[in-house]
Amino acid sequence: MDAAGEGDGGDRRGERARQGRARAVAIALAPRFPTLATGGFAAGWSALSRGLRACAVRELEDRRGFLFLPIAFAAGAALYFGAGHEPLVYGGLVPTLVFGALAILARERPFAFHFFVLLAAISAGFALASLQVQRIAHPVLAKPLQAVEVAGFVEAEERRPRGSRITLKVTGLGRKLDAPPQRVRVTLASSEPPPVGAHVRLRANLAPPPGPAYPGGFDFGRAIWFDGIGATGYALGKVQIVPGPEPPPGLAFAAWLERSREAIAARILATLSGGAGGIAVALVTGLRDGVPESIEESMRISGLSHVLSISGLHMALVAMTVFFLARALLALSPALALRYPIKSWAALPALLAATYYLLLSGAEVPTQRSYVMTLLVLLGVIVGRPALTLRTLAIAALCVMALMPWAILDPGAQMSFAATLALVAAYERFGHLLVPSSGGPRARRWSLWPARYIAALALTSLVAGLATAPFAAFHFQRLAPLSLLANLAAMPVVSTIVMPAGLAGSLLMPFGWDGPAWRVMGWGIDRMIAIAAAVSALPGADRGLAAMPIASLVLMSLALAALCLLRTRLALVAPLLAGCAAWITLTAPRPDLYVDSRARTVAVRGPDGNLALMGTRTARLAERFEVGQWLSAEGARGTEASERLTAVAACDSLGCTLPGPNAARVAYSRDRASLFEDCRRADLVVTPYEPPEDCAATVLYVDAYRQHGGLAAQYLDTKEWELIMARPAGAPRPWQPPAPAAADILRRSASVPATDSTINRPSIPRARGAAAVREADPDNASTPDVDPGADGPDDAVNASEN
C-alpha cells in the first residue's frame, strides 16, 4: 500500500510539474497589451489570451502538430487548383525553401517553428501540385470533331446498361491537329466492347471533355483529364480490330489483369445472377457494371453505397485473413514458432495479398488510402509497434497527395478521408468504453459482447455518417438521414457473412470449390438488398439540399479537423466554423437562369421562385442530364414531371419565351429567324446564333464550339443580368481549353426594350406547352434526346459511392 501510495504521489507530482512548466511557457509567450486598454475588458482579454496560449502549449506538448501537416499540404494544393491562371511551374518552390529555412532558424521557439512549418507545408502542397500536373500534362481537344477516324489500343473497357465504353490510347487520328489528344473515351452501341490490349479503328464524333453543368458543380472534364483523357465522344458504326504498332509499356500487364478480373467475374456470375451477382463481382473485383441502377439508387438513399466502394473494410479483411492464416500455418512448426518471429513473417504474405487486391480492384483513391494504411499497420507489426493511429492516417494522406495532389478534388477521396479521420479520432477517445475489462467473470464478459458489438456498430455508423454528410451535401445535394438504421441492420450481415464468404470463394477458386462460398455470399447480399430497399422506401429517407458554396465546404472541413485533432478547448472553434458555414449556405443567392454548354436547354426562375424549362424542343426536355443537375442544385430529389417544368413556356418552331424574376422577359431562339422579334420584345435573349449588332435586348450568346461548361445568370435590382461562368475566362489551365470572355457571351445593349411583353409572329403564333411544338414541328418534338458522348452522369454516380 505504501509503495502504491508513493507511486501515485509521484505521478501527481509529475503531473503538477508538467502543468507548472506549461503555465510558465504560456506566461512567457503571452502578448503584452498596451496600457491604454484598462478595466475589465483588458483583464478579460488578457486572461483569454493566456488561456488560448496555454491550450496551444498543451497541444504542442502532446505532439499534435504533425497531424496538421496534411491539412496544410491540402490547402496548398487547393490554392493551386483554384488559381485563375496557370502559375509558374517552379513558383511554389521558392516560398517552400524560404519558410523551411525560417522554420529551422526558429526551431528553439515552438510557436514560430510550427507556424513556419505550416507555411512551408502549404507552399510544398502548391509546388508539388504544380509539378505533378505538369508531369502528366496532355493535350485537350479544343473543338468538336465530326465523323473523325480514330485508331488506338484499348486500355480500359466497361459495360453499361445501354452499350459500352472504351478508353483508347490514340495511335492515329484522321484529322491533322496541332495538339491531338493522347487518350479518348468513346461510347459504343454494342454491349460487347473489344478486349483490353486490342488495337482498333473506328469512326466517331469527338468533343472536349464536358465541364460542369452549372457554376459550382462537379467538373467532369477535369476529373477525367487526370485519368489521361483528352476527348470524349461516341462511335459511328462498328469497331474494327486491326494490326497496330508496338503496344505501350504496361499494356500487356493491364490486359492480363483485366482478363483475371473478367475470369473471376464470370465464375461468380456462373453461380449468382441478378443484383446479387453484380454486387458480388463489384465487391471482389471492383467491376460495377453489373449492379442494377435501381439497387444502386436504393443503396445511396439508405446510406449503404459505401459497401460497393472497395476501401478500408475490404482491404483490412483481406490483409487480416491472410495474416492470420499465414501465422497459423507457420505456428504448426514448433521450431519456427519458438525460434523465429513468425508474426513478422506472416505480415509479408498479407502485404502481397493487399497489393494484389489493390491492383485487382482498380486502385481508386479510397482504395489507395486503405492500402497505405494497411501497409503502415503491417510494417508496424514487422517492427513490433502499433500503427493504427491518427499519425498513420496523416502519413497515408501525405503519401496519396504527394503522388496525386488532385485527389483533394475527388468526392470519394474527400469522403473516405473524412470518415476515417472521424472514426480513428472517435475510437481513440471513446474506444475504451467498448473494450471489455480483463477482470470479472468470463460469463459476464461474454454476455456483454452483443451489446458492445451493437454499440461499436452504432458509433461507427453515426460518426462516419456525420463526417461525410457535408461532402455529400456539397457534391450531390443529398443526405441519407436513415443511414444509421440501414447500417445497423446491414453491416453485421456484410462483415460476418458477405465479405468472409467472398474472401473464402476467392481462395477456393483455384481448387474448384468456390461455388458454396458464392452462394453464401449471395444469400447475405440478398439480405443487404432487402434492407436497403426497405429503408429507402421509408418517408424522409432521401432529403435534398440546395447547392452549398465552396466556402461552406472549406469551413465544414476545418471544423471537422478541429474537432478530431484538437484535445483542448481550442476544439470549441469547430461549432463556430460550422455555424459560419451554415450561415453562408442559408444566405447564398440562387441563380435566376441556367443555360447548358450548347444552348440546347434553358431554365428560368419565374415570379413564383420555381424553375421552368425551354429548349430546342419540349418533349423529354426535363429528362436531360443538365436539367437533373440543375434541379439537384435546387434541392429537388427525383425527376419532376415534365408537364410542370415545360408548361409555362410559350413556344413555337422558332423559339420560346418565359417570364423571369421581377417582370423580366427571357426569350430562347430555336431558329435564327426569331432573333429580330426577340431583340425588340425581350429583356434577355438566349441564343446559339450570332446576334444582330443592333439588338435592343441583352443577349446571352453561347457558341457551342467554344463553351465548355454550363452558364448561370443573376437578375440584379438594377434590371441588369450578371453572368456566372462554370469555368472562368482567361488563360486556360492544362485540363481545359480556352474559355470565351464574359463580354463575348453576355452582350449588353444601351437600348431599352419595348414594354410590350407579347411576342407574336404573323406566320406562327406562340402557343403554350408541348402541344404547340408538336403542331409546329412534330418531327423535332419527337426526336429522342440521346447524347452517348456525355460522360457526366456516370462519373457523378461513381464519385458519390466512393
C-alpha positions in Angstrom: 0.0 0.0 0.0 2.8 2.4 0.9 4.5 1.7 -2.4 1.3 2.2 -4.3 0.7 5.5 -2.5 4.2 6.6 -3.2 3.8 5.8 -6.8 0.5 7.7 -7.0 2.1 10.6 -5.3 5.0 10.6 -7.7 2.6 10.6 -10.7 0.7 13.5 -9.2 3.9 15.5 -8.6 5.0 14.8 -12.2 1.6 16.0 -13.5 1.8 19.2 -11.3 5.3 19.8 -12.6 4.3 19.4 -16.2 1.3 21.7 -15.7 3.7 24.2 -14.0 6.0 24.2 -17.0 3.0 24.7 -19.3 1.8 27.7 -17.3 5.3 29.2 -17.2 5.7 28.8 -21.0 2.2 30.3 -21.6 3.0 33.3 -19.4 6.3 33.8 -21.1 4.7 33.7 -24.5 1.6 35.8 -23.6 1.5 39.0 -25.6 1.9 42.4 -23.7 -1.1 44.5 -24.3 -1.0 48.4 -24.4 -1.7 50.1 -21.1 -4.4 52.2 -22.8 -6.7 49.2 -22.6 -7.8 49.3 -19.0 -10.7 48.0 -16.8 -12.5 44.7 -17.1 -12.2 44.4 -20.8 -8.5 44.5 -20.8 -8.3 42.0 -17.9 -10.7 39.6 -19.6 -8.9 39.9 -22.9 -5.6 39.2 -21.3 -7.0 36.2 -19.5 -8.5 34.9 -22.7 -5.2 35.3 -24.5 -3.3 33.5 -21.7 -5.9 30.7 -21.9 -5.5 30.3 -25.6 -1.7 30.3 -25.3 -1.9 27.6 -22.6 -4.2 25.5 -24.8 -1.8 25.9 -27.7 1.1 24.9 -25.5 -0.8 21.8 -24.4 -1.4 20.8 -28.0 2.2 21.2 -28.9 3.3 19.2 -25.8 1.1 16.4 -27.0 2.9 16.5 -30.3 -0.2 17.1 -32.3 1.4 19.5 -34.8 2.3 16.7 -37.2 -1.4 15.8 -37.7 -2.0 19.3 -39.3 0.6 18.8 -42.0 -1.8 17.0 -44.4 -4.3 19.8 -43.9 -1.7 22.4 -44.7 -0.5 20.4 -47.7 -4.1 20.0 -49.0 -4.6 23.8 -48.6 -1.6 24.5 -50.8 -2.8 22.0 -53.4 -6.3 23.6 -53.3 -4.7 27.1 -53.8 -3.0 25.7 -57.0 -6.2 24.2 -58.4 -8.2 27.3 -57.6 -5.8 29.8 -59.3 -7.2 31.9 -62.1 -4.4 31.1 -64.5 -1.6 28.6 -64.6 1.2 29.5 -62.1 4.9 29.3 -62.8 5.9 25.6 -62.7 8.6 26.2 -60.0 6.9 29.2 -58.4 5.9 27.3 -55.3 9.5 26.0 -54.6 10.8 29.4 -53.6 8.4 30.0 -50.6 8.8 26.4 -49.6 12.6 26.8 -49.3 12.2 30.2 -47.6 9.7 29.1 -45.0 11.6 25.8 -44.4 14.8 27.8 -43.7 12.9 30.1 -41.3 11.5 27.1 -39.5 15.0 25.7 -39.0 16.2 29.1 -37.6 13.2 29.3 -35.3 13.3 25.8 -34.0 14.0 27.0 -30.4 10.7 29.0 -30.4 7.8 26.5 -30.6 5.1 28.8 -31.9 7.3 30.4 -34.6 8.7 27.0 -35.6 5.3 25.4 -36.1 3.9 28.5 -37.9 6.7 28.4 -40.4 6.4 24.6 -40.8 2.7 25.0 -41.7 3.6 27.8 -44.2 6.3 25.5 -45.7 3.7 22.7 -46.0 1.2 24.9 -47.7 3.9 26.1 -50.2 5.0 22.5 -50.7 1.5 21.4 -51.5 1.2 24.2 -54.0 4.6 23.4 -55.6 4.1 19.7 -55.8 0.6 20.0 -57.3 2.0 22.2 -60.0 4.9 19.8 -60.7 2.7 16.7 -60.7 0.2 18.4 -63.1 2.9 19.4 -65.5 4.3 15.8 -65.3 1.1 14.3 -66.5 0.0 17.2 -68.8 -1.5 16.2 -72.0 -3.5 18.0 -74.8 -7.2 18.5 -74.6 -9.3 18.6 -77.8 -10.1 22.3 -78.5 -13.2 21.9 -80.7 -15.6 19.2 -81.6 -14.8 16.9 -84.5 -17.4 15.2 -86.6 -17.0 11.7 -88.1 -13.3 11.5 -87.5 -11.4 8.2 -87.8 -9.6 7.1 -84.6 -7.2 4.3 -84.1 -5.7 3.1 -80.9 -5.1 0.5 -78.2 -7.9 -0.4 -75.8 -6.7 0.5 -72.3 -10.0 0.0 -70.5 -13.5 -1.2 -71.2 -16.7 -1.1 -69.3 -20.2 -2.4 -70.0 -23.1 -0.2 -69.4 -26.9 -0.6 -69.3 -27.0 0.6 -72.9 -23.9 -0.2 -74.9 -20.4 0.0 -73.6 -17.5 2.4 -73.3 -13.8 2.1 -74.1 -10.7 4.2 -73.4 -8.2 4.3 -76.3 -4.5 5.1 -76.3 -4.6 7.0 -79.7 -2.2 5.9 -82.4 -3.8 7.7 -85.3 -6.3 10.4 -85.8 -8.0 11.2 -89.2 -7.6 15.0 -88.7 -4.3 16.9 -88.5 -4.3 18.8 -85.2 -1.5 20.9 -83.6 -2.1 19.1 -80.3 -4.1 15.9 -80.7 -5.5 14.1 -77.6 -3.4 11.2 -76.4 -6.4 9.2 -75.0 -10.1 9.4 -75.8 -13.1 7.8 -74.2 -15.7 6.5 -76.7 -19.1 5.2 -76.1 -20.2 2.2 -78.3 -23.6 1.0 -79.2 -22.5 -2.6 -78.8 -22.7 -4.2 -75.3 -19.6 -6.3 -76.2 -16.6 -4.0 -76.3 -13.2 -5.1 -77.8 -10.8 -6.6 -75.2 -8.2 -4.6 -73.4 -5.0 -4.7 -75.3 -6.6 -4.9 -78.8 -5.7 -2.3 -81.4 -8.9 -1.0 -83.0 -10.1 1.6 -85.6 -13.4 3.4 -85.6 -15.2 6.5 -86.7 -16.5 8.8 -84.0 -17.8 12.2 -83.1 -15.4 13.7 -80.6 -15.7 16.7 -78.3 -13.7 18.2 -75.5 -14.4 16.7 -72.0 -17.6 18.2 -70.6 -17.3 20.9 -68.0 -19.6 21.5 -65.0 -23.3 21.5 -65.7 -23.6 24.7 -63.7 -21.2 27.1 -61.9 -20.0 25.3 -58.7 -21.0 21.9 -60.0 -18.8 18.9 -60.4 -16.3 19.3 -63.2 -16.5 16.0 -65.1 -13.9 17.2 -67.7 -11.3 18.0 -65.1 -11.9 14.6 -63.3 -11.3 12.5 -66.4 -8.4 14.7 -67.6 -6.5 13.4 -64.6 -7.2 9.9 -65.9 -5.3 11.0 -69.0 -8.4 11.5 -71.3 -8.4 14.5 -73.6 -11.6 13.9 -75.6 -14.9 12.1 -75.3 -17.4 11.0 -77.9 -19.4 8.2 -79.4 -18.7 5.8 -82.2 -20.4 5.8 -85.6 -20.8 2.2 -86.9 -18.8 -0.8 -85.9 -15.4 -1.1 -84.3 -12.7 -2.9 -86.3 -9.8 -4.8 -84.7 -6.8 -4.1 -86.9 -3.0 -4.7 -86.6 -1.2 -1.9 -84.8 2.3 -0.7 -83.8 4.2 -1.8 -80.8 1.9 -1.6 -77.7 2.8 0.8 -75.0 4.6 -0.4 -71.9 2.4 -1.9 -69.2 -0.5 -2.6 -71.6 0.2 -6.4 -71.5 0.0 -6.4 -67.7 -3.2 -4.3 -67.8 -4.7 -6.8 -70.3 -3.7 -9.7 -68.1 -5.2 -8.0 -65.0 -8.4 -7.3 -66.9 -8.7 -10.9 -68.1 -8.2 -12.0 -64.4 -11.0 -9.7 -63.3 -13.3 -11.0 -66.0 -12.5 -14.6 -65.3 -13.3 -14.1 -61.6 -16.5 -12.2 -62.5 -17.5 -15.0 -64.9 -17.0 -17.6 -62.2 -19.1 -15.6 -59.7 -21.9 -15.0 -62.3 -22.0 -18.7 -63.1 -23.2 -19.2 -59.5 -25.1 -15.9 -58.8 -27.3 -13.9 -61.0 -29.2 -10.6 -60.9 -28.4 -7.9 -58.5 -26.6 -10.3 -56.0 -24.2 -11.4 -58.7 -23.4 -7.9 -59.8 -22.7 -6.7 -56.2 -20.6 -9.8 -55.6 -18.5 -9.0 -58.7 -18.2 -5.4 -57.6 -17.0 -6.4 -54.1 -14.4 -8.9 -55.3 -13.1 -7.3 -58.5 -14.2 -3.7 -58.5 -16.2 -4.2 -61.7 -19.5 -2.4 -61.0 -21.1 -2.7 -64.5 -23.5 -5.4 -63.4 -25.1 -3.7 -60.4 -28.6 -2.6 -61.4 -29.3 1.1 -61.2 -32.4 0.6 -59.1 -30.3 -1.3 -56.4 -27.6 1.4 -56.6 -30.1 4.1 -56.0 -31.7 2.4 -53.0 -28.3 1.9 -51.5 -27.5 5.6 -52.0 -30.7 6.6 -50.4 -30.3 4.2 -47.5 -26.6 5.2 -46.9 -25.2 1.8 -47.9 -23.5 2.8 -51.1 -20.1 2.8 -49.2 -20.3 -1.0 -49.3 -19.8 -1.0 -53.0 -16.6 1.1 -52.8 -13.6 -1.1 -52.1 -11.9 0.7 -49.2 -11.0 0.1 -45.5 -13.3 -2.7 -44.7 -12.5 -4.8 -47.7 -8.7 -4.2 -47.6 -8.5 -4.8 -43.9 -10.4 -8.1 -44.1 -8.2 -9.4 -46.9 -4.9 -8.5 -45.2 -6.2 -9.7 -41.8 -7.4 -13.1 -43.1 -4.1 -13.8 -45.0 -2.1 -12.6 -42.0 -3.8 -15.0 -39.5 -3.8 -17.8 -42.0 -0.1 -17.5 -42.7 0.7 -17.2 -39.0 -1.4 -20.3 -38.2 0.5 -22.3 -40.8 3.9 -21.2 -39.5 2.8 -22.0 -35.9 2.3 -25.6 -36.9 6.1 -26.0 -36.7 7.3 -25.7 -33.1 10.8 -25.0 -34.2 9.7 -21.9 -36.3 7.3 -20.7 -33.6 9.8 -20.8 -30.8 12.9 -19.6 -32.6 11.8 -17.1 -35.2 9.5 -14.0 -35.4 6.7 -15.7 -37.3 4.3 -12.8 -36.6 6.6 -10.5 -38.6 6.9 -13.2 -41.3 3.1 -13.5 -41.6 2.9 -9.8 -42.4 4.7 -10.3 -45.7 2.1 -12.5 -47.5 -0.6 -10.2 -46.1 1.2 -7.3 -47.7 1.4 -9.2 -51.0 -2.3 -10.1 -50.8 -3.3 -6.4 -50.1 -1.1 -5.3 -53.1 -2.8 -7.8 -55.5 -6.2 -6.7 -54.2 -5.3 -3.1 -54.8 -4.4 -3.8 -58.5 -7.4 -6.1 -59.0 -9.9 -3.6 -57.7 -8.8 -0.8 -60.0 -6.8 1.3 -57.4 -9.3 4.1 -56.8 -8.2 6.8 -54.4 -10.2 5.4 -51.4 -8.6 2.0 -52.0 -5.1 3.6 -52.2 -5.8 5.3 -48.9 -6.8 2.0 -47.4 -3.8 0.3 -48.9 -1.3 2.8 -47.5 -2.8 2.5 -44.0 -2.8 -1.3 -44.3 0.9 -1.1 -45.4 1.8 1.0 -42.4 -0.1 -1.3 -40.0 1.8 -4.3 -41.4 5.1 -2.5 -41.2 4.3 -1.8 -37.6 3.7 -5.5 -37.0 7.1 -6.3 -38.6 8.9 -3.8 -36.3 6.8 -4.5 -33.3 4.9 -1.2 -33.0 1.2 -0.3 -33.2 0.4 1.8 -36.2 -3.4 2.3 -36.4 -3.4 5.9 -35.2 -4.1 9.4 -36.4 -0.4 9.5 -37.4 -1.0 6.6 -39.7 -3.8 8.4 -41.4 -1.7 11.6 -41.7 1.1 9.7 -43.4 -1.4 7.9 -45.7 -2.9 11.3 -46.6 0.6 12.8 -47.3 1.5 9.8 -49.5 -1.7 9.9 -51.5 -1.5 13.7 -52.0 2.2 13.6 -52.9 1.5 11.1 -55.7 -1.8 12.6 -56.8 -2.5 16.1 -55.5 -5.7 16.2 -57.5 -7.1 13.6 -55.0 -8.3 16.5 -52.9 -10.8 17.3 -55.7 -12.3 13.8 -55.8 -15.5 13.4 -53.8 -14.8 9.8 -53.0 -11.3 10.7 -51.6 -12.8 13.5 -49.5 -15.5 11.3 -48.0 -13.1 8.4 -47.4 -10.5 10.5 -45.5 -13.2 12.4 -43.6 -14.9 9.2 -42.4 -11.5 7.6 -41.5 -10.4 10.6 -39.6 -13.6 10.8 -37.6 -13.6 7.1 -36.9 -10.0 6.9 -35.7 -10.4 10.0 -33.5 -13.7 8.7 -32.0 -12.2 5.3 -31.2 -9.1 7.0 -29.7 -11.3 8.9 -27.3 -14.2 6.5 -26.7 -12.9 3.1 -27.8 -12.0 2.1 -24.2 -15.7 2.2 -23.3 -16.3 -0.6 -25.9 -13.5 -2.9 -24.8 -14.4 -5.4 -22.1 -12.3 -5.2 -18.9 -10.0 -8.1 -18.2 -11.4 -8.6 -14.7 -14.7 -10.2 -13.7 -16.3 -13.5 -14.5 -15.8 -14.7 -18.1 -19.5 -15.5 -18.5 -20.4 -11.8 -17.7 -17.8 -10.6 -20.3 -19.2 -12.8 -22.9 -22.8 -11.8 -22.1 -22.0 -8.2 -22.8 -20.3 -8.9 -26.1 -23.5 -8.5 -28.2 -24.3 -5.1 -26.6 -20.7 -3.9 -27.1 -20.8 -5.0 -30.8 -24.0 -3.1 -31.4 -22.7 -0.1 -29.6 -19.5 -0.2 -31.7 -21.5 -0.6 -34.9 -23.8 2.3 -34.0 -20.8 4.5 -33.1 -19.1 3.7 -36.4 -22.2 4.4 -38.5 -23.1 7.6 -36.7 -19.6 9.0 -36.7 -18.9 8.1 -40.4 -22.3 9.4 -41.4 -21.9 12.8 -39.7 -18.3 13.2 -41.0 -19.3 12.6 -44.6 -22.6 14.5 -44.6 -21.1 17.9 -45.5 -19.3 16.4 -48.5 -22.4 14.5 -49.7 -24.4 17.7 -49.4 -21.8 19.7 -51.4 -21.2 17.3 -54.2 -24.6 15.5 -54.5 -27.1 17.8 -52.7 -28.5 14.9 -50.7 -28.5 13.5 -47.2 -29.3 10.0 -46.0 -30.9 10.7 -42.6 -31.8 7.0 -42.1 -28.3 5.7 -42.8 -27.8 4.8 -39.2 -30.8 2.5 -39.2 -29.7 0.9 -42.5 -26.1 0.3 -41.3 -27.2 -1.1 -38.0 -29.3 -3.7 -39.9 -27.0 -4.4 -42.8 -23.4 -4.2 -41.6 -23.5 -7.3 -39.4 -24.5 -9.3 -42.4 -21.8 -7.6 -44.6 -19.0 -8.0 -42.1 -19.8 -11.6 -40.9 -21.3 -13.2 -44.0 -20.8 -11.3 -47.2 -17.1 -10.3 -47.0 -15.8 -13.5 -45.4 -17.7 -15.6 -47.9 -16.3 -13.5 -50.7 -12.8 -14.0 -49.5 -13.3 -17.7 -49.0 -14.6 -18.0 -52.6 -11.6 -16.2 -53.9 -9.2 -18.5 -52.0 -11.1 -21.7 -53.0 -11.5 -20.7 -56.7 -8.2 -22.3 -57.8 -9.4 -25.6 -56.3 -12.9 -25.5 -57.9 -14.7 -25.4 -54.5 -15.8 -21.8 -54.6 -19.4 -22.4 -55.5 -20.7 -22.9 -52.0 -18.9 -19.7 -50.8 -20.5 -17.7 -53.6 -24.0 -19.0 -52.7 -23.4 -18.0 -49.0 -22.2 -14.6 -50.2 -25.3 -14.2 -52.4 -27.6 -15.0 -49.5 -26.0 -12.2 -47.5 -26.2 -9.8 -50.4 -29.9 -10.5 -50.8 -30.5 -9.6 -47.2 -28.5 -6.4 -47.7 -30.5 -5.5 -50.8 -33.8 -6.1 -48.9 -32.6 -3.9 -46.0 -31.6 -1.1 -48.5 -35.0 -1.3 -50.3 -36.9 -1.3 -47.0 -35.1 1.7 -45.6 -35.1 3.7 -48.8 -38.9 3.3 -49.0 -39.5 4.9 -45.6 -40.8 8.5 -45.6 -38.0 11.1 -45.4 -35.2 8.6 -46.4 -34.0 10.9 -49.2 -33.5 14.5 -48.4 -32.5 17.0 -51.0 -30.4 20.2 -50.2 -29.7 23.3 -52.2 -26.2 23.6 -53.6 -23.6 24.5 -51.0 -21.0 27.2 -51.7 -17.4 26.1 -51.7 -16.7 28.4 -48.8 -19.1 26.4 -46.7 -17.4 23.2 -47.5 -14.0 24.6 -46.6 -15.3 25.8 -43.2 -17.0 22.5 -42.5 -13.8 20.6 -43.4 -11.8 22.8 -41.0 -14.5 22.3 -38.3 -14.2 18.5 -38.7 -10.4 18.7 -38.5 -10.5 20.9 -35.4 -13.0 18.6 -33.7 -11.0 15.4 -34.4 -7.4 16.7 -33.9 -7.6 19.2 -31.1 -7.6 17.9 -27.5 -8.0 21.2 -25.6 -10.7 23.8 -25.5 -9.4 25.0 -28.8 -11.8 22.4 -30.3 -14.6 24.8 -29.5 -13.7 26.6 -32.7 -15.4 23.7 -34.5 -19.0 24.7 -33.8 -18.1 28.3 -34.6 -16.8 27.3 -38.0 -19.8 25.0 -38.6 -22.2 27.9 -37.8 -20.4 30.2 -40.2 -20.7 27.5 -42.9 -24.4 27.1 -42.2 -25.0 30.9 -42.4 -23.2 31.1 -45.7 -25.2 28.3 -47.1 -28.5 29.7 -46.0 -27.8 33.2 -47.3 -26.2 32.2 -50.6 -28.2 33.6 -53.6 -29.6 31.2 -56.2 -29.2 31.8 -59.9 -32.2 33.1 -61.9 -31.1 31.5 -65.2 -29.3 28.3 -66.2 -28.0 27.5 -69.7 -26.2 24.3 -70.8 -22.9 24.5 -72.7 -24.6 24.0 -76.1 -27.6 26.3 -75.5 -30.0 23.4 -76.0 -31.7 23.9 -72.7 -32.6 26.9 -70.6 -34.1 27.1 -67.1 -35.6 30.4 -65.8 -36.7 31.2 -62.3 -40.2 32.6 -62.6 -42.0 35.1 -60.4 -43.1 32.2 -58.1 -39.5 31.3 -57.4 -39.7 27.9 -59.3 -37.7 26.9 -62.4 -39.3 26.5 -65.8 -37.7 25.0 -68.9 -37.5 25.8 -72.6 -35.1 24.5 -75.2 -34.5 23.0 -78.6 -37.7 21.0 -78.1 -40.2 20.3 -75.4 -40.6 16.5 -75.5 -38.5 14.8 -72.8 -36.8 18.2 -72.0 -36.9 17.5 -68.3 -35.1 14.2 -68.7 -31.9 15.8 -69.9 -28.8 15.3 -67.8 -28.2 19.1 -67.3 -31.8 19.6 -66.0 -31.3 16.9 -63.5 -28.1 18.6 -62.3 -29.9 22.0 -62.0 -32.8 20.5 -60.1 -30.4 18.8 -57.8 -28.7 22.1 -57.2 -32.1 23.5 -56.2 -32.5 20.7 -53.6 -35.1 18.7 -55.6 -34.9 15.0 -55.4 -36.2 12.7 -58.1 -37.4 13.5 -61.6 -40.0 16.2 -61.7 -42.9 15.9 -64.0 -42.2 17.2 -67.5 -45.5 18.9 -67.7 -44.9 21.2 -64.7 -41.4 22.2 -65.9 -42.3 22.8 -69.5 -46.0 24.0 -69.3 -45.1 27.6 -68.5 -43.1 28.3 -71.7 -44.8 29.8 -74.7 -43.2 28.1 -77.7 -43.4 27.7 -81.5 -41.0 26.3 -84.0 -38.8 29.5 -83.9 -38.4 29.9 -80.2 -39.8 30.1 -76.7 -40.4 32.8 -74.0 -40.6 32.6 -70.3 -41.4 35.1 -67.6 -38.4 35.8 -65.4 -37.9 37.4 -62.0 -39.1 41.0 -61.4 -41.2 41.0 -64.6 -38.2 40.3 -66.8 -38.8 38.5 -70.1 -36.5 35.8 -71.4 -36.6 34.5 -74.9 -34.9 31.5 -76.4 -34.1 31.2 -80.1 -34.7 27.8 -81.8 -34.1 29.4 -85.2 -32.1 32.3 -86.5 -35.3 33.9 -87.8 -36.5 34.5 -84.3 -33.8 37.0 -83.3 -35.3 40.1 -84.9 -38.5 40.0 -82.9 -36.9 38.7 -79.7 -34.4 41.5 -79.7 -37.3 44.0 -79.8 -39.6 42.4 -77.2 -37.5 40.5 -74.6 -35.2 41.7 -71.8 -32.8 38.8 -72.3 -32.3 36.7 -75.4 -30.5 33.3 -75.1 -29.3 32.1 -78.5 -26.7 29.8 -80.1 -26.7 32.1 -83.2 -24.6 35.2 -83.7 -27.0 38.0 -82.7 -27.5 41.2 -84.7 -25.4 44.2 -83.7 -28.4 46.4 -83.2 -30.2 44.1 -80.8 -32.0 46.1 -78.2 -32.1 43.4 -75.6 -29.3 41.9 -73.6 -28.0 38.8 -75.4 -26.6 35.7 -73.9 -24.8 34.2 -76.9 -23.5 30.6 -76.4 -21.0 29.3 -79.0 -21.2 25.6 -78.7 -17.8 25.2 -80.2 -16.1 27.3 -77.6 -18.2 27.0 -74.4 -17.1 24.0 -72.3 -19.3 24.3 -69.3 -22.8 25.5 -68.1 -23.7 29.1 -67.5 -25.8 30.9 -65.0 -27.0 34.4 -64.5 -28.4 36.6 -61.7 -31.0 39.3 -62.3 -29.9 42.3 -60.3 -32.0 45.0 -58.7 -30.6 47.4 -61.3 -32.5 45.5 -64.0 -29.3 44.0 -65.4 -28.1 40.4 -65.8 -24.9 39.3 -64.1 -23.2 36.3 -65.8 -21.7 33.4 -63.8 -19.4 31.1 -65.7 -18.7 27.5 -64.7 -15.2 27.8 -66.0 -13.7 31.3 -65.7 -12.5 33.1 -68.7 -8.8 33.9 -69.3 -5.7 31.8 -69.7 -6.6 28.1 -69.9 -5.5 25.6 -67.3 -3.9 22.3 -68.6 -7.2 20.4 -68.1 -9.5 22.8 -70.0 -9.4 24.5 -73.4 -9.6 28.4 -73.5 -12.9 29.7 -72.5 -14.5 32.8 -74.2 -14.5 36.1 -72.3 -17.6 37.0 -70.4 -18.1 40.1 -72.6 -18.3 37.8 -75.7 -21.1 35.7 -74.0 -23.2 38.4 -72.3 -23.6 41.3 -74.7 -25.4 44.2 -73.1 -27.3 46.9 -75.1 -27.7 50.5 -74.3 -31.1 50.5 -75.9 -34.2 49.9 -73.8 -36.5 47.0 -75.0 -40.1 47.8 -75.7 -42.6 47.5 -72.9 -44.9 45.2 -74.8 -44.3 41.7 -73.4 -46.2 39.8 -76.2 -44.0 38.2 -78.9 -46.2 37.3 -81.8 -45.4 36.4 -85.4 -47.9 36.6 -88.2 -46.9 33.2 -89.6 -46.7 31.0 -86.4 -48.3 32.4 -83.2 -46.7 31.3 -80.0 -48.9 28.8 -78.2 -48.2 27.3 -74.8 -46.7 23.9 -73.8 -45.8 20.8 -75.7 -48.9 20.8 -77.9 -47.8 23.9 -79.8 -44.4 22.4 -80.5 -45.9 19.2 -81.9 -48.2 21.2 -84.1 -45.5 23.4 -85.4 -42.7 20.8 -85.8 -43.9 17.3 -85.0 -40.6 15.7 -86.1 -38.5 17.9 -83.9 -40.7 17.4 -81.0 -40.5 13.6 -81.1 -36.7 13.3 -81.7 -35.1 11.3 -78.9 -32.7 13.2 -76.7 -29.7 10.9 -76.6 -26.1 12.1 -76.1 -24.0 9.0 -75.8 -20.8 11.0 -75.7 -21.5 12.7 -72.4 -19.6 11.3 -69.5 -21.1 13.3 -66.8 -23.8 11.1 -65.4 -21.7 8.0 -64.9 -18.8 10.0 -63.4 -21.1 11.7 -60.9 -22.7 8.5 -59.8 -19.3 6.8 -59.4 -17.9 9.6 -57.3 -20.9 9.5 -55.0 -20.2 6.0 -53.9 -16.5 6.1 -53.0 
